[in-house]
Amino acid sequence: MLGGILANKFGPKIILFFAVLFSSLISIFSPAMARFNVLIFILIRALLGFTQGVIFPAMHSFLSGWAPPLERGILTGISYAGAQIGNMLVMPLSGILCKYGIDGGWPSIFYLFGIIGLFWCLIWFLISSDSPQKHKTIKIEEKEYILKSLGKNNKFEIKKNDSIPIYSILTSKPVWAIFIGHFAGDWGSYTMALGIPSFLNDVLGLNLTSMGIISALPYFAYFLFINIGGYFADKLQQKKIFSTLNCRRLAMLIAFGGQAIMLIAIGYCDCNQHNLVIILLILSTGISGFQYSGFVINYMDICPELSGFVLGIGNTLSCLAGLISPIIMGWLTPTGSKEEWLIVFYITSFILIFGALIFSIFASAEIQEWAKNNPSKKQQNCLEQQKLPILENNNLIKNDLKENIINR
C-alpha cells in the first residue's frame, strides 16, 4: 500500500530507484551484520522485505503511465516475468558461489546480487522517466502514440490529485473482484511453494531441492506462461476477437482452473509416477502465470492512475493467504499421508475456482468513476485561462455577425 501512495506522490521512477538501492545495500552489508550480531542481521533482513514491498505497487504505477491498453499484457508480462529469471538463476548460482566464492563462499551470494542491484539502479536512473512527456530521448511518434492510446493530452497534462477516494475504492465491486482473485492466486502460490515440496518428500520420497536443474523448471515454465498469456491477451483484443473484460476472465479461468485440476491430479499420483508428478508440477506452476493477464493487469484497467495504490491494498490483503495457508496445511497434515495432502489440494482448488468465478462475475474493464482524474481548482483555472482567448474570439465573431445582420 505504501508503495502506491509514495509512487503517486513522488513518481514511480524515484520510488523504484530507492527501493532497489536500499535493497542492494542491505544485501551487500548482510554478511558483515550476520558476523557482528545475529539479531541485527534479522532486523535488516526484515527491513529488506519492507523495502521490497513497495516495488510491485510502484511498478504498476509506472506501467500505467507507459503501457498502451492494447499492449499491457505483454509489457506487464515482461516486467513481472523478470522475477522468475531471478529465481531460475539464484538457485544454481548460489550453490556455485557457496563453493567457490570469495570471503568464505556464502557471503559472495549477497555481494553479487547486491552489486547487480546497484548496476540496475544506475541504468534505471539514466534511461527511465515517470511518463512519456518527461522522457528526453523518446521519439515524437512513439510519445504521441502512447499518449493517444492512454487518452492523455501531450500539451497539458493533468496531474494527480492529492486526495485518494479510499471509501469509493473499498466499496467498489470490481475492486473486490480483483482482491478475491488476488487472494486466491496467492493461496495457490503458497501451496505450490510450501505444500508441494512437503508432499513430494512425505508421500513420494522426492527432494525437489536436490534435483538440480529440474527444481528451476517450474520457474522457467512460469516465466514462459506469463509472457505467452500477455501476448495472446493483447492479440485477442487487437483483433477484436474478445473484449478486454473477456480476455481477463479467460486468463483467470485458464490460470486457476488449470492449476486446480493439476493440483488434484498430483495428489492422486503414486510413488512409481515420479516423472508424471514433475510434469504436472511444472505445468501447474506454469499455467498459473496466466493470472498476470487477468487480475494483475485489471488493476490498470479500472484505475490506471491509482493502480499502484489499489494494488498495494490487494497485496496487503493477499498476505493473509501467506499467514493462513501454512497454518492450515500443518493442521491438516499431522502425519503427512497422501489422504491428508489430498484434502489440502482440494481446499486450494476450491479457493482457486471460487476466486476465478467471483472475478469473472463481478470484474470490470472500464475505468471507474472514482478513478477518473478530475483536475484541482488550480489546474481548472489554468484550463479556463487556456480556453479564455478562444471564448473571446467566439464572442467577437458573434458580435460581427449581429452587426452585419443589422446593417443589412
N, C-alpha and C positions, 0 to 999 in steps of 0.2 A: 504493500500500500504506500509506504514511504517513497519508494522509487518513483511511482506515478506522480505523487504530489511534487517531489523535487524536480522531476522532468518537466512538469507543467510550468513550474515557477522559473527555473533556471535554464531549461532546454535540455534535451536528452544527450546531446553531444558531451557536455561537460560532466554530466552525472555518470555516464558510461566511462568516461576517461578516468575520473577519480575512483570509481568503484573498482576498475581493473588495476589501477595504480596501487591503491591501498592493498588489494588482494595480493598483488605481486610482491610488494614489500613485506607483507606479513609472511608470505611463503618463504622468501629469502632469509628472513630472520628467525624462522621457526626452529631450525636445528640449534641455533645458539640459545634460544629461550628454553628448549627442551633440556639442554645440558645444564642451564643455570637453575631452573626451577620448573618442576612438572606442572604446578598449579598455574604459573604464568603461561606456560605452553597451552594448557587447556583453555585459558581465558582468551588468548589471542586467536586460537582456532575457532572459538565461539564468535569472536569479533569478525573473523573471516566469513563465517556463514552469514552474519548480519550484513556485512558489506556486499556480499554477492547477492543478497536478497533483493537489492534494488535493480539488478541488471535486466531481468526479463521485463518488468514493467517499463523501464526506460527504453528497452529495445522496441517495445510495442509503440511507445510514443514516437520514437524515431521513424519506424516503418510507416506510421500513419501519415507522416508528412512527406514521404518519398514514394511509397508504393501505389501505383495506379490500381484502381479497384479490380480491373481485369488481369492484373499481374501479381496480386497479393499472394496467391497460392505459392507460386514458385519462389518469389522473393522471401516470403516468410519461411518457406521450407528450407531454402539455402541457409538463412540466418540461424535457424534453430537446429538444423542438422549438423552445424559445426560442433555442437556439444558432443555429438556421437563420435565424431572424428577424434575428439579429445579422449573419450572413453576407450576407443579402439587402440590409441597409441600409448596411453598411460600405462596400461597393464603390462604389455611386453617390455616397454622401455624401463619401467620401474624395476623389473627383475634384473635387467642388464646393468642398470645403474647401481643397484644394491651390490652387485658382484664386482663391477669394475670401476665404479665411480670414485670421485675424489672424497677426501675428508671422512674416510671410513665407509663409503658406499652410500648408505641410505640418505645422508644429507644432500647428496647431489641431485636427488629427485626434486627436492624443494628448490634448490638453486636453479636447476634447468628450467623448470616451468615458471618460476618467478621471473627469470630473465626473458623468457618468451613473452610473458605478460607485459614487461616493460617495453620491449620492442614493439608490441602491438599498440601500446599507448602512444608511442612516438608516431607511428604510421597513422593511427586514428586521428590524432590531433592535427596532423598536417593536411589530410585529404578530406576529412568529413565536415559536414555542416548540418545544422538543425533542419534546414529546408532548402529546396532548390533556389529560392530567392536569395539566400545568403551564400550560396556556393560560388567561388570565384572563377572556377575553370569549366563549369558546365556549359555545354553548347546551348545556344539560344533555342534551337529547335527542340532539344530534349527538355529544357526547362519549360517551354510553353506546352509541350505535350503532357508533362506530369501535372502542371498546374491546371490545365484544362480538364484533364481526367479527374482531378480531385475537386473541381469546381471552385478553384481559387482565382482571384484577380491578381495578376502579376504587378500591376501598378500600385494597388492599395491593398495591403494585407491586414485584415482584421486580426488583431492579436487575441489571445485567450483571456477570458475573464479571470479575475482573482477568485471569485466565488465558485464553489463546486456544488451542484444540486444533489446533495447526498440523499435527501429524502426521496427525490424522484428516482434516483438510481436504485435505492433499496426497496422501492415499491414497484419496480418495473418487471413485468413477466418475462420479457426477452432476456433481461439480465439474469434473473434467477434460473432460466432455462440453461444459460451458459454456465452459471455457477454449479448447477447439479451435474451437467456434463463434465465440467472440470473436476469436480469431486470424484465422480465415477472413474474418470480416466486415471486420476492419481491413485485411487484404490487399486485399480488393475495393475498400475506400475509397481506399487509397493508389494503386491502379491507376487509379481514376476521377479522382483529384485530380492525379496526376503523369503518368500514362501517356496518358490520353485527350487532354489538350491537346497533348502532343507528337505523338501520332498524327494529330490533326486538322491540325497545322501541317506535319508531314513528308509525309503521304500526300495529304491533301485540300487543303492550302494555306489552311486556315482558322485565323484567330487569334481564339480564343474571348474573350479579354480585351478585344478591340476591338469586340465585338458588342453593347455597351451592355446593355440590359435582358435580352437573351437569355442573357447569362452568369449572370444571377441566377436564371433559371427552374429549373435543376436543384435549387438550394437550396429554392426555393418548393415544388417537387414533393416533395422530401424532407420538408419541414415538413408537407405535407398527408398524405402516406402514413404518417408516424409516428403522427399523430392518428387517421387512418382505421383503421389497424391496431389501435391501442389500443382504439378504440370497439367495433369488431367482436369483438375478443378477449373483452372484458368481456361483451358481449351474448350471445355464444355460450355463455359459462359461466353467465350468469344464467338463460338459458332452458334450460339443461341439454342443449343440443344436442351440445356437446363437453365433455370433461373439461378441467381446467386443463392437463394434460400434452399432450393432443392439440391444444389451442389453440396451445401453444408450438411443437409440432412443425410444425403447419400454417403458422404465421407464418415459421418458418425455411425451410421448403421453398419457400414463395412468394417470400420475400425473396432467398435465394441462388440458387434455381433460375431465377427470372425475370431476375435480374441477369446470371447466367451466359449465358443464351440471348441476351440483348440485346447483351452484350459481343461475342460471336462474330458476331452479325449486323452490328454496327458494323464489325468487321474485314473483312467482305466487301463493304462499300459502296464505290462508285466515286466519282470526282471530280465527277460530274454529279448526285450524290444528296445534296447538302448538306442539304436540308430533312429528308430521312429520317434522316440522321445526327443532326441536332439533336433530332428527336423521340425517337429511340432513346436518346440521351444523357440527355434529361430523364426518360424513363420508367425507364431502368435505375438512375439515381440515386434516383428517387422510390421505386420498388418495394423497394429495399434498406432503406427505412425501416421495413418490416415486422419487421426483426430486433429492433426495440425491444420488440415484443410476444413475442419469442422468448427468446433467451439473456439479454437485458438485464434483463427482469423476472424471469427464472428465478433470478437471484441471490437475490431476495427470497423466492421460493417455497421454496427449500431451506434457507436460513439467514437468516431475517429480521433477527435481532439482530446477526449478523456479516456482513451483506451488503456493507457498506461496505468492510470489511477484505478479504473474498474478492474483491470487485470490484477492489480495489487490486492484488491479486496478478494478476488477469486482465489489467488494464491494463498492468502491468509486462511480462508475457509477450507481450502483443499488440504492444508497442512493437518487438519483434523484426521484426514484419512491416514496420514503417516503416524499419528498418535494412536488411533483406534485399531487399525488393521493388524499391527503386530501383536497387540494385546489379545485380540480375538483369535488370531492364529495360534498363539501359545496356549490359550484356554481350550481351544477345540482339538489340539493335537498333543495331549499329555504323553502318549506312548509313541507317537509318530507313525501310526499304522496307516495303511492305504485307505481304509474306510474313513478315518478321521480327516485325512487330507482331501478326500472327495467332498466332504461337507464344506471345507474351506473353499474349494474350487466352485462348488455350486453357489455358495453365497456371493463370491466375487462375480460370477457370471450373471447372477440376478441383478447385482448392483450395476454392472456394465449395461445390460439390456434395459434396465429401468432408466439409467442416465440417457441412453440413446433415444428412447421413446419420449421421455419428457422434453428433451431438446427438440426432437422432430415436431412435437405438437405445439410447443409454445415459443420456439425461437423466431426471430425476425431477421431480415437482412436490410431493413430500412433504417436510416438514421433517425433515432428517437428525438422527439420534440425537445426534451430537456438537454439533448446533446448538441443541438444546433447552436452555432456560435453567434450570439447576439452582441453587437458592439456596445461598449461602455458609453457613457454620456460624452466623454472627451472625444472618443472615436466618432460618435454620431455628429458632434459639432464639426469635426474635420470633414465628414462626408457632406454635411449641409453646406460647408464653405465651398466644397468642390462643385456642388450642384447649383450654387447661387448664381454664378455667371450664366449658366445655361438658362435658368429661370428668368433672369433679367433680359436676356436676348429674346426669349419667347414673348415676354411682355411687350418689348419694343416692336416685335413683328406684329403682334395683335393690335397695338395702337396704330401702326402704319396702315394696316388693313381697314380699321374703322374709319380713319381719316379719308382713305381713298373712296370708301363706300359713300361717305357723307358728301364728298366733293362731287361725286357722280350724280 
